[in-house]
Each structure stands twice: as C-alpha cells, then as structure tokens.
Amino acid sequence: KGQKGVFIAMPNRRTRVGEYKDIVHPISQDFRKALQTSIFKEYIRENPADLELELDF
C-alpha cells in the first residue's frame, strides 16, 4: 500500500550507486495490464477489507 492506494512494483535490485533497477519487465502493455489485474484480484480475495482502497493501475 502506498500513500495513494495499492500499487504493484516489479521485482528490483539496488545497484552499487544506490539506484533501484527493475529486474523483471512485462513484454507488452497488454501483458502488464493482465498481470496487474490478476495480482489485484488475488490481493482483494486475500484482503477483502481493502475493497475500498484506490487501485493504482
């Protein structure tokens, strides 16, 4: 959960200079949307009290 609601962050790794770089990238916008939808559906199934949260996608 973030300040503006629930969001999904792709797995990332911190570099030697302190930056975070994604190590997983969806191959297309359609796949990204399908992945986010699937993850959010499972999140809500496991956390029904959070149904009122704003979903950021």
N, C-alpha and C positions, 0 to 999 in steps of 0.2 A: 504494500500500500504506500502510495506517495502522498504528497500534500494535496494533489488534485484528484486523487482517486487511485484505483487499482491500475497497474501497468505491467507489462511483460518486458523484461530485459533479456536479451540474448546472452548466453554464456560469454564471459570475457576474461581477460588476463591482464594483469598490471605489468607494464613494461618497466625496464630499468630506470627510466626517467619519470616514472610515476603516472604515466598516462594509461588509460584503460582502453584496450582494443578488443572488439568482438572477435571471438574465435569460431562462431557459427553464424552463417548468413543464409536466410531463405533465398532460394534460387529465383523467385519471382514474387511480384506483389500479390498475385493470387494465392501462392503458397503461404506467404506471410500472413495474409488475412485468414486463411483456413487454419493455420497453426494457432494464431491468437484466439480465434473463435473456439477451437477445441479446448485450449487451455483454460479460457474463461468459463466455459460451460462446466468443466470439471471443478474449477475453483468454487463456483457458485453451488455445485452439488455438495461439495465438502464444507462449505461455509454459508449456509442458507441465510444466516442473519445479515450477511453483507449484501443482500439483494438491492438495498437502497444506495449502495456505493456507485459513484460515477465510474464507468469503464472508459479508459483512455485508449481507444483504437479506432 
